[in-house]
């Protein structure tokens, strides 16, 4: 008789989502949250951190595309007091956009090694215990070196896993092609949560689907999501997924994908060698 292995799961704080992943995200997982702009990735991540604050976890939010103040204001719109959590040393927001030199929780350059060191510094500041991490977004760290995306992602996961993080790693997708800014994060992730959007009968609709979640019997259905002012994100009933609602015609998408891959494969040799040297020095 085999004993059932109990897996500790962290609630996302999003109404209706946890039941899609057997009660939450397994502790210690690094989950890729992917999708186009405006699909709900940041709001999902804010919920994840707000739930961590509520249950007493240590929480770190790295923002590369919005300021620290913007994240605090967005959280307040849904009833989450991030300012109070910061003052009580339950949350650190690392601002990698504004780069304020007089702010100890600011990144002055988008460098993966600096990112990891700053996250570890924040974890030490917050103290011992279970921790939640959001990096919004990982894509910003390899915009000028897309071929390094997988190696950088492996490095972030390998180092930060030792610090008891359960992490959401956001990856932006281009609106026109639905391609990620670099091919790498999905390969190292323990789970993939994909957000989508489409205009259906003249109305913008948002959707979420769990494409991968290890050690989890997760839902395989696309679900519509709703974002309610003053409350936040809510997962609604499953919906019929129509590919033509969310992607370009296959012939157009194929040409765009081929062009993106060609650019990567034609990277000049000296840049390729430079990228290898930088990764080896990390």
N, C-alpha and C positions, 0 to 999 in steps of 0.2 A: 504494500500500500504506500503510495507516494503522498507526501505532504504538499499542500498547496503553498506556493511561495507568495507571501504577502508583499505587495508593492506599495510603498508610500507614494501618494499622489497629492499634488498641489492644485488646489482649486484656482481657476482662472479669474473667478469673480464675475464672469459674463453669464448672465441669465440664459439657461438652456444649452450652454456649450459643454459643460463638464460631463453631461450624460452621453455625449458623443464619444468620449474618450475614457469610459469606465470610471468616471468620477474625478478626473483631473490629469495633469501632466506628471509622469513619474519623476520623483526627486532625482536630481543630478543630470537630467536630460538637457541637451542643447537642441532647441527646436527652431527650425527656419520658418519665419513668418514672411510669406512672399506675396507679391501682387503689385498692381499698378497704383499710382497715386490716387488718393480719394476713395480707396476701397475699405478703409477701416483699420489698417494695421496699427497705427499709432493709438487709436482709441482702445483697441484690444489690449495693447501693451500697458496702457494707463490703468485699465481694469486689473490686469495681472499684478501690477505694483501696488495698487490700492488694496487689493485683497491681502497681499503680503504685509502691508502696514497693519491691516485689521487683525491679522492672526499673530503678529509679533515677529515676523521674519525681518532679516536685514535686507535692505532694498537699495539697488543702484540702477539709475537710469542714465544711459549715455545718449545724448542727443547731438546729431551732426547736421540736421537740416532745419531745426528750429532752435530758438534760444531757450535757455532755462526758464525764463519768464513766460514764454509761450506755452511750455509744457505745464507749468503751474496753473496758468489761466484755463487751459483746456480741462485739466483735472477738476478745477473749481466749477466748471460748467456742468459737471456730472455729480457734484456734491462731494468731491474728494479734496480734503485739505492737505495738499502736499507741502505747503509752507509750514504748517504746524509740525508735520512729520520730520521735516528738515531740522527745525529748531529742537526737536526732541531726539535727534540723532537716530532716527529710524529710517531715514532716506537720505541718499546723496544723489544729486543730479550733476553729472559731469557734462559741462557745456563744451562741445567740440566745434561749435559753429562760430561763436563770437570771439573766442580766444583771448579773453581778458587776462592780462599778465598779473593783475593784482588779485585774481580769484584763484585760491588753491585748487578748486574743483573745475578747472578749465584746461582744455588741451589747446596748445598754441600751434600745433601742426597735426595733420591727419597721418599719423604713423602708427602702425600696428603695435610695435614694441612699447611706445609711449602709452598707447591705449591700455594695454594689459597691465603695465606698471601702475597706472593711475587707478585702475579698477581694484587691484590688489591693495593699494594704499587706502582706498575708500573702504574696503572690507575690513582692514585692520582698524580703521577709525571707528567703524560701526560696532566692531567687537565680534566675539565668537558666536556661532549659531548658524542655523539654516538661512540661506541667502537666495534672493532673487535678483536676476540681472536682465536688463533690456539694453540692447545696442541698436539704436535707431538712427542711421542704418549702417550695416556692415558695408554696403555697396560703396559708401563714400571713401573707404580706405583703399580701394583698388581701382578707382575711376581712371587713373593714368597708367595703371599696370594690370589690365584685366586678366592677363595670363597668369598672374600670381594669386588669383582669388582662392583657388583650392588650397594652396600652401599656407596662405595667411589664415584661412579658416581652420585648418588643422592646428596651427600654432595656437590660436585663441582657445580652441576647445581643449587641447592637451594641457596647457598651463592652467587655465581657470577652473578646469574640472576638479583640481586638487583642493580648491577653496570652497567646496560644498555649494556651488552655484547651480540653480536651475535657471536656464537662460532662454530668452527669446531673442533670436538674431534676425533682424529685419533685413530683407533684401528687396530693393526697389526694382520694378519692372517697367520697361519703356511702354508708354501708352500706344505708340504706333505698331510695335511688333510683339508686345507681350514677352520680350526677351529680358532675361536678367542682365544686370550690368556686371558681367563676369560669370564664368561657369565654375562653381566651386562649393558654395555653401551647402547646397542640397546634398552633396556627396558625403559630407562629414556630419550632417545633422542626424539626430536620433528620431526626429519627427519633422514633418512638413505640413504646415497649415497654409493653405492657399486662399487668398481673398480675390474675388472677382467683382466686376460690375458690368451692367448692360442697360441699355435703354430699351424697355419693353413697353410697347404701345404708348410711346411718348413719355414714359416715366422711368427715372433712374432707379435701378434695383441693384442691391449689393448681395453677394453670396459668399459662403465659406464652405470649404471642403477639406477634410483631413486626408491627405494623400499618403501619409506614412506616420506611424507612431509605434515604435518598437514596444514589445511586451504588452501590447494593448489590442483588444478586440474593438477597434474603432469603427465608427459609422463610415460607410462607403457612399453615402448620399450627399448630394449638394443641398445645402440649406440656405434659405433666404435669411438675411439679417436686417435688423432695423436699428437705427441710431436715434434715440429719443432725447431731446433737449431736457436737461435736468436729471436724467436717469442714466443714459449711456446706451451701451450695446445690448441687444437682445437677439437671440437666435430663434427664428420662427420655424415653421414646418418645413420638411424637405420639399424640394421643388424638382420638377423635371428639367434636367440639364439639356439645353439646346446649344450645341457647339457653335452654331451660326450666330447666336446672340452675343458671344463673348470673344470670338477671334476673327481675324481677317480671313478672306478666302484662302484656301490652302496653297494655291499657286503663288499668291502675293507673299504669304508668310514664308514659303519655302525659299523664294528669292531673297527675302530680307535675312533669313537665317544663314543662307549661303554667303551673303555679303559679310555678315558679322564674323563667321568662322574664317573667311578668307583674310579678313583684317588681322585676326589673331595669328593665323598661320604665316602671314607675311611680315610678322614683326621683325625689324632689322636685327641682325645677329648681335650687334653691340648692345642693344637695349635688352635683348634676351639674356646676355651674359651679365649685364648690370643687375637685372632682376634676380638672377640666380645668386649673385654675390650678396645682395641685400637680404634675401631669404635665409641664406646660410649663416649670416651674421646675427640673425634674430635668436 
